[in-house]
C-alpha cells in the first residue's frame, strides 16, 4: 500500500493515541460503548470521514487497483448498500464504494454534517471532482461535478464498519452527461465490449463474440447513473470500469458475470431490481 495512504489510515484509526486499539477491545463499560456521545463516538466519526477521504485522488484508484481489503477499518463480515449502485459484501462493497471516485478523480471531500450516536455515524459528505468520460475514448468535458453521499455507517465493537447504508445523490446529473448523445452511448458500448472481450476469457466468458456483446448492449436501455442497479448499459459500463481497474484475478472472477446477459444465472447485479428490494434487502446493524 502507498506510504502516504498508510499514514492517512494510521491517523484515522487512532494512531495518534498510543495503544488505542488494544485499549478499546478490553473495555467492558456498556456506558462507554453505547454512549450517545463521547471519546468512542469521536473516533467513529474520524473513521467514517476517512472512508470518504480515501476517495481523493489517487487513493481510490490505488485501493481499486491493488485489491487489498481495508481490514483495519472494515469488518470481515461487512455488508453494505450504496443506493443507486446496489448491495454488496466485504471486498465487493469496498470496490463499489470507491468505484465512482476511481474513474472520476475527486479533488475535494467536503463534510457537510457528521454525527455519532452509540455505534452509528450519520451524515452528508460532498465529493467534488471534474466532469469527464468514464470509459474509453469518450471526449472529456469541462466543469466541476459535485455528488453527495448521505447515510449511515454501523460499527462493531472492534470499531470497524460492519454495515453501510448510503444514498448517492445526483449521480445521474453528474455522470450522464458523458453519454448525452446517441453517438456517445454507442461509442461507450463498443469501448466497453472491447474491454469485456479482452478480460472475460476462459471460465469467465461473458459474450461469445464482440459482435454479440455490442448487439446485446445496443438492444437494452442505456439507462442512467441514477439507477445503475438495472439491466442497462450504464450498469455494464460501471462494471466494465471495475473490470479494467481491478487485479486480473479479481476483475474477471467478480465482474465478468455482471456484464453478461441479464438472463445468465451468474448475473446478480445488472438485472432489473424491483422497487421493494430497497426495503427487503437489509443492511446489518450490530449492537452497540
C-alpha positions in Angstrom: 0.0 0.0 0.0 1.1 3.5 -0.8 3.2 5.1 2.1 1.1 8.2 2.3 -2.1 6.2 2.3 -0.8 4.1 5.2 -0.1 7.3 7.2 -3.6 8.6 6.5 -5.1 5.3 7.6 -3.0 5.3 10.8 -4.1 8.8 11.8 -7.7 7.9 11.1 -7.6 4.7 13.1 -6.5 6.4 16.3 -2.8 6.1 15.6 -2.2 9.4 17.4 -3.0 7.7 20.7 -0.5 5.0 21.6 -2.1 1.6 22.2 -5.6 3.0 21.5 -6.9 0.0 19.6 -5.9 -2.6 22.2 -7.5 -0.5 25.0 -10.8 -0.4 23.1 -11.1 -4.2 22.9 -10.5 -4.6 26.7 -13.3 -2.2 27.7 -16.4 -3.7 29.4 -18.2 -0.5 30.4 -21.5 -0.5 28.5 -21.9 3.2 29.0 -18.7 3.7 27.0 -19.8 1.5 24.1 -23.4 2.8 24.0 -23.0 6.4 24.9 -24.8 9.0 22.7 -21.6 10.9 22.6 -18.1 10.6 24.0 -14.5 9.5 23.0 -15.6 6.4 21.2 -18.1 8.4 19.1 -15.4 10.9 18.1 -13.2 8.1 17.0 -16.0 6.5 14.9 -16.6 9.9 13.2 -12.9 10.0 12.3 -13.1 6.6 10.7 -16.2 7.4 8.8 -14.7 10.6 7.4 -11.6 8.6 6.4 -13.8 6.3 4.3 -14.7 9.4 2.3 -11.2 11.0 2.3 -9.9 7.8 0.7 -12.0 8.7 -2.4 -9.5 11.5 -3.1 -7.1 11.2 -6.0 -5.0 9.0 -6.1 -6.2 6.8 -3.1 -9.4 5.5 -4.6 -7.5 4.3 -7.7 -4.8 2.7 -5.6 -7.4 0.9 -3.5 -9.2 -0.4 -6.5 -6.1 -1.5 -8.5 -4.3 -3.2 -5.6 -7.4 -5.1 -4.5 -6.3 -5.1 -0.8 -9.1 -5.2 1.7 -9.1 -2.3 4.2 -9.2 -4.7 7.1 -8.2 -2.1 9.7 -11.4 -0.2 9.1 -13.8 -2.7 7.5 -15.2 -5.7 9.3 -14.7 -9.2 7.8 -18.5 -9.6 7.7 -19.2 -6.2 6.1 -22.4 -5.8 4.2 -23.3 -2.5 2.7 -25.6 -0.7 0.3 -25.0 2.3 -1.9 -28.4 3.2 -3.2 -28.4 3.6 -7.0 -25.5 1.0 -7.2 -26.6 -2.0 -5.2 -26.0 -4.1 -2.1 -22.6 -5.9 -1.6 -20.5 -7.8 0.8 -16.9 -7.2 2.0 -14.4 -6.7 -0.8 -17.1 -6.0 -3.4 -18.6 -3.4 -1.1 -15.2 -1.7 -0.9 -14.8 -1.8 -4.6 -18.2 -0.2 -5.3 -17.8 2.4 -2.6 -14.6 3.7 -4.4 -15.6 2.8 -8.0 -17.1 6.2 -8.9 -14.1 8.0 -7.4 -11.6 5.8 -9.1 -12.9 6.6 -12.5 -13.8 10.2 -11.7 -10.8 11.9 -9.9 -12.0 13.6 -6.7 -10.2 16.7 -5.7 -12.1 17.7 -2.5 -14.0 16.0 0.2 -16.4 18.4 1.9 -18.0 17.2 5.2 -21.4 18.9 5.4 -22.6 17.2 8.5 -21.4 14.3 10.6 -22.9 13.0 13.9 -22.3 9.8 16.0 -24.8 8.2 18.4 -23.8 4.9 20.1 -22.3 2.9 17.2 -23.9 4.7 14.3 -22.3 7.5 12.4 -24.7 9.6 10.2 -24.0 12.4 7.9 -23.7 14.0 4.5 -20.4 14.4 2.6 -20.0 16.0 -0.8 -17.3 14.9 -3.3 -16.0 17.5 -5.7 -14.5 16.4 -9.0 -14.2 17.2 -12.7 -16.6 16.1 -15.3 -15.2 13.7 -17.8 -15.7 10.4 -19.6 -16.0 7.2 -17.6 -14.5 4.9 -20.2 -12.6 4.6 -23.3 -12.3 7.4 -25.9 -15.3 9.5 -24.8 -14.4 13.2 -25.0 -13.5 14.8 -21.7 -15.9 17.5 -20.7 -15.0 20.6 -18.6 -16.6 21.9 -15.4 -16.8 20.8 -11.8 -19.1 17.9 -10.7 -20.5 17.5 -7.2 -22.2 14.4 -5.8 -23.4 13.8 -2.2 -23.3 10.7 0.0 -26.0 10.7 2.7 -26.4 7.9 5.1 -25.1 5.7 7.9 -22.1 3.7 8.9 -22.7 1.0 11.6 -19.6 -0.1 13.7 -19.0 -3.2 15.7 -17.0 -3.4 19.0 -13.7 -3.6 17.2 -14.6 -0.1 15.9 -14.8 -1.5 12.4 -17.5 -0.8 9.9 -19.9 -3.8 9.7 -22.8 -2.1 7.9 -23.0 0.7 5.3 -26.3 2.3 4.2 -25.6 5.2 1.9 -27.6 7.1 -0.8 -25.6 8.5 -3.7 -27.3 11.8 -4.7 -27.1 13.4 -8.1 -25.0 10.7 -9.7 -27.1 10.8 -12.9 -26.9 14.6 -13.1 -23.1 14.4 -12.6 -22.2 11.5 -14.9 -24.9 11.0 -17.5 -23.5 13.9 -19.5 -20.8 11.6 -20.7 -23.5 9.7 -22.7 -25.6 12.7 -23.7 -25.9 11.8 -27.4 -26.7 8.5 -29.3 -23.2 8.6 -30.7 -21.6 8.8 -27.3 -23.8 6.0 -26.0 -22.8 3.8 -28.9 -19.1 4.6 -28.5 -19.4 3.7 -24.8 -21.0 0.3 -25.7 -18.3 -0.5 -28.3 -15.5 0.5 -26.0 -16.9 -1.5 -23.1 -17.4 -4.6 -25.3 -13.7 -4.4 -26.3 -12.6 -4.4 -22.7 -15.1 -7.2 -21.8 -13.8 -9.4 -24.6 -10.2 -8.8 -23.6 -10.7 -9.6 -19.9 -13.5 -12.1 -19.8 -12.0 -15.2 -21.2 -11.7 -18.9 -20.3 -14.0 -19.7 -17.4 -15.3 -16.1 -17.3 -16.6 -15.6 -20.9 -19.4 -13.0 -20.8 -20.3 -13.0 -24.6 -19.4 -15.4 -27.4 -18.1 -12.5 -29.5 -17.5 -8.8 -29.7 -20.4 -8.5 -32.1 -22.7 -10.4 -29.7 -21.8 -8.0 -26.9 -22.4 -4.9 -29.0 -25.7 -6.3 -30.3 -27.0 -7.2 -26.8 -26.0 -3.9 -25.2 -27.5 -1.9 -28.0 -30.8 -3.8 -27.5 -31.3 -2.9 -23.8 -32.0 0.5 -22.3 -28.8 2.6 -21.8 -30.1 3.9 -18.5 -28.9 6.4 -16.1 -26.4 6.6 -13.1 -29.5 7.5 -11.1 -30.3 3.8 -11.3 -27.3 1.7 -12.1 -28.7 -1.4 -10.4 -30.7 -2.3 -13.5 -30.4 -4.2 -16.8 -28.8 -1.3 -18.6 -25.8 -0.1 -20.5 -24.8 2.2 -17.6 -24.7 -0.7 -15.2 -22.4 -2.6 -17.5 -20.3 0.5 -18.0 -19.7 0.8 -14.3 -18.8 -2.9 -14.0 -16.6 -2.7 -17.1 -14.6 0.1 -15.4 -14.2 -2.0 -12.3 -13.2 -4.9 -14.6 -10.5 -2.9 -16.2 -9.1 -1.4 -13.0 -9.2 -4.4 -10.7 -6.4 -7.0 -10.4 -6.8 -9.6 -13.1 -7.9 -12.4 -10.8 -10.4 -10.2 -9.0 -11.7 -8.4 -12.1 -12.5 -11.5 -14.2 -13.9 -13.6 -11.3 -16.1 -10.9 -9.9 -17.1 -8.5 -12.7 -17.4 -10.6 -15.9 -20.5 -12.2 -14.5 -22.1 -8.8 -14.0 -21.6 -7.6 -17.6 -23.1 -10.6 -19.3 -26.7 -11.3 -20.3 -29.4 -10.4 -17.7 -30.8 -13.9 -18.0 -27.5 -15.5 -17.2 -27.8 -17.0 -13.6 -24.3 -15.7 -12.8 -25.5 -12.1 -13.2 -26.9 -10.8 -9.9 -26.0 -7.1 -10.4 -27.0 -5.8 -13.9 -30.6 -7.0 -13.7 -33.8 -5.2 -13.0 -34.3 -5.0 -9.2 -37.9 -4.4 -8.0 -38.8 -1.3 -6.1 -39.4 -3.3 -2.9 -35.8 -4.6 -2.9 -34.6 -1.4 -1.2 -36.7 -2.3 1.8 -36.3 -6.1 1.9 -32.5 -6.3 1.3 -31.4 -5.3 4.8 -28.0 -4.0 5.9 -26.9 -5.3 9.3 -27.0 -3.0 12.4 -24.7 -4.5 15.0 -25.5 -3.9 18.7 -23.6 -1.0 20.3 
